[in-house]
Amino acid sequence: MTVEQEHGLETLEINVNVGPQHPATHGVFRMVLTVDGERVVDLVPHIGYLHRGAEKLSENLDYRQAIGLQDRTEYLAAFNAELCYVMAVEKLAGLEVPERAEYIRVILAELNRITSHYMFMGAFATDIGVFGTAFTYGFREREYIQDLFEEVSGDRMMYAYFRPGGVAWDVPDNFKERVRWVCRQTRVGISDIDSLLTSNEVFVTRTRGIGAISPQQAIDYGLSGPVLRACGLRVDLRREEPYSIYDRFDFDVPTGEHGDSFDRYRVRLEEMRQSVRIVEQAVDQMPDSGPILPEKLPRRLRCPPGEVYMRAENPRGEYGIYLVSKGGDKPYRLKIRSPSYCNLMALKEMTVGHYVADAVVILGSIDIVLGEVDR
Amino acid sequence: MSPEEPQEAPAVPPPPGSVADVFAAVLPDVKFQAAQGALDVILTVDRGDVVRVLRAARDDPRLDFKYLRCLSGVDHMEHGLEVVYNLYSYTHKHNVTIKTRLPQDDARLPSATSIWRGADWHEREAAEMFGIFFEGHPNLVPLLLPEDMTDHHPLRKDNPLAEIEVWQAERAGLAAAEAGEAEE
């Protein structure tokens, strides 16, 4: 019997609106919580505040121009999003990618996974109240990699560097040394974050057992990525259906046990270590010289009629591009299956029953990017 | 340059022993049009059979498609609207794409939310973007678009980009006029 019932007190359910402008929503996300005292009894998410119509715009741009929209959709892991898109176009157009370009793309995509997870570590720890330290560390480390991205592509976020068939231009001469240096830095950075958070009492108490979801429910909701692997399912598209050259690398697929916020954090932390392993192997195997684009590439890229659903393992889960071509130089239809959009569907399931203060932790643990949720 | 005529892909039959044969064995009375896509086998079914096919795809142990990867709408203009389901099985590790066509003026389809809860937002998106009505969906309200934008379906091909901008300008002008009246 609760205190309220014992003293004949009645509680009243109230609605609490969070967002769209709120520091804990990682962008412009709004959720309406119904709370009974401190407990959340209902949650209604509202999205669409950042909807820019990327799918419609892509139908009016040619295949190469639409690459820029992928950057703006998934802006924290733009290389990964670009990779999925250009692979979809390559599948339809039947383009062969030169060896060297494949390695450049995998190295950049895996480094981008690390920067994305650094961003998660910093923002998530701030959500929880381990304020400042982890954020500063995460961002300092992220900056080393970000500098490398800028040297390669000329931009810090909107790279537009991958092309159907390869990459836009060759990497700088010192690329391999720079990547090796970045890998050494990242190994140190990951252990810094690990020692800051994994055994931090505040962090563990606030995340363990919070926002847990069962494997059956996770599959029913179509979750993917670290959120799904935290439930104990060893599912990684780089392993299940190896795309690009991922079948050449030796890496583990980390999983959790309880599917809670803490396991999601731990899976991501371990994934960063595995990404470093992949990058190190890729740098060793990468040819020193060679073409980066196919020899015969038409000025105006056309895809024969057909369709493909291309999927890739992005930092947040399965990124899918459903591309329909009816001939011509523009996509007829392009649907972006964005991972955090699908993962966000389960937010209510994860949150109901927890304290209102934990709603922010659970939202943070899904690691949403609003650009990609709203597209 | 004049806009090119849209072309349809030539239908390549799937290789023997593919998932199309399993579907045919599980549901012998359903008419499947099977084709091999760039990655997955594509099965086209009549809209009356969609729910049966999807339910069998999830529940039959030979198929076991527990994961709805993606659900998309496609506007084929005079050839109707298309709803596309991309499925994956964790146990058999096979993929399939299931499609169905709906006429433009009667775009109704039973909802798949009772089969996979993950279909929820995908269907809401297809509903607002293409004007497809998913029967039995628990909450078919606009998701990404403004609540009042129910008369335009932006991803339909009869809504070119410019027209949406005109529509937005009209609404902005209307709102400005209303605000002006209120001030007076």
Chai-1 contact restraints between the chains, C-beta under 6 A:
chainA,res_idxA,chainB,res_idxB,connection_type,confidence,min_distance_angstrom,max_distance_angstrom,comment,restraint_id
A,G48,B,L144,contact,1.0,0.0,6.0,A-B,restraint_1
A,H51,B,L144,contact,1.0,0.0,6.0,A-B,restraint_2
A,K56,B,P154,contact,1.0,0.0,6.0,A-B,restraint_3
A,K56,B,L155,contact,1.0,0.0,6.0,A-B,restraint_4
A,N60,B,L161,contact,1.0,0.0,6.0,A-B,restraint_5
A,K91,B,A38,contact,1.0,0.0,6.0,A-B,restraint_6
A,I219,B,K66,contact,1.0,0.0,6.0,A-B,restraint_7
A,I219,B,Y67,contact,1.0,0.0,6.0,A-B,restraint_8
A,D220,B,R117,contact,1.0,0.0,6.0,A-B,restraint_9
A,Y221,B,R117,contact,1.0,0.0,6.0,A-B,restraint_10
A,Y221,B,G118,contact,1.0,0.0,6.0,A-B,restraint_11
A,G222,B,L68,contact,1.0,0.0,6.0,A-B,restraint_12
A,G222,B,G118,contact,1.0,0.0,6.0,A-B,restraint_13
A,P305,B,Q7,contact,1.0,0.0,6.0,A-B,restraint_14
A,P305,B,E8,contact,1.0,0.0,6.0,A-B,restraint_15
A,P305,B,A9,contact,1.0,0.0,6.0,A-B,restraint_16
A,G306,B,A9,contact,1.0,0.0,6.0,A-B,restraint_17
A,G306,B,A38,contact,1.0,0.0,6.0,A-B,restraint_18
A,E307,B,G37,contact,1.0,0.0,6.0,A-B,restraint_19
A,V308,B,A38,contact,1.0,0.0,6.0,A-B,restraint_20
A,V308,B,L39,contact,1.0,0.0,6.0,A-B,restraint_21
A,Y309,B,N86,contact,1.0,0.0,6.0,A-B,restraint_22
A,G320,B,C70,contact,1.0,0.0,6.0,A-B,restraint_23
A,Y322,B,C70,contact,1.0,0.0,6.0,A-B,restraint_24
A,Y322,B,S72,contact,1.0,0.0,6.0,A-B,restraint_25
A,V324,B,V74,contact,1.0,0.0,6.0,A-B,restraint_26
A,K326,B,P6,contact,1.0,0.0,6.0,A-B,restraint_27
A,K326,B,Q7,contact,1.0,0.0,6.0,A-B,restraint_28
A,G327,B,E4,contact,1.0,0.0,6.0,A-B,restraint_29
A,G327,B,Q7,contact,1.0,0.0,6.0,A-B,restraint_30
A,G328,B,E4,contact,1.0,0.0,6.0,A-B,restraint_31
A,R333,B,V74,contact,1.0,0.0,6.0,A-B,restraint_32
A,K335,B,S72,contact,1.0,0.0,6.0,A-B,restraint_33
A,R337,B,C70,contact,1.0,0.0,6.0,A-B,restraint_34
A,M345,B,D120,contact,1.0,0.0,6.0,A-B,restraint_35
A,M345,B,W121,contact,1.0,0.0,6.0,A-B,restraint_36
